[in-house]
Amino acid sequence: MEKKFVVKLKVKEALESRKLSQKKLAEMSGIRESTISDIVRGTRTVINFEHLSKIAEALEVTDIRELIDFEDK
């Protein structure tokens, strides 16, 4: 049987640990607040690598695993 994984974005957790709002991240990253909201809620099914890069830079992430996780399905 084939093993399947689900990619989970952990932007919400990263914001909470830094005590930052979605609005502040939008300002810091240059990404629209509605897009940040979709990413945090998990309603965005496709994520742009440029957005992920901007979020990582804005949050000063040094290990991408802080923003992305894989879960067994």
Phi, psi and omega in degrees: 000137182285134179276134181242147179235152174245132176275128180242126176271137184246039180295320180302313180297320179296320178295315181299317182293336180261000183055046179245150177268163175298323180298317180295318178297320177300316178296316183290327186261341183080013179261140181304143181300323180295325178292316177301316180300315178299318180295314181296318181284344181081017181271349178274120184272340178234132176243135180283131179300327178296320177296315180300318178297316180296320178296315180299317179295314182297323181269001180055046179283130179256344179229114186301339178296346176289337181251340184231139176224154175245133179237142174295139179261000000 
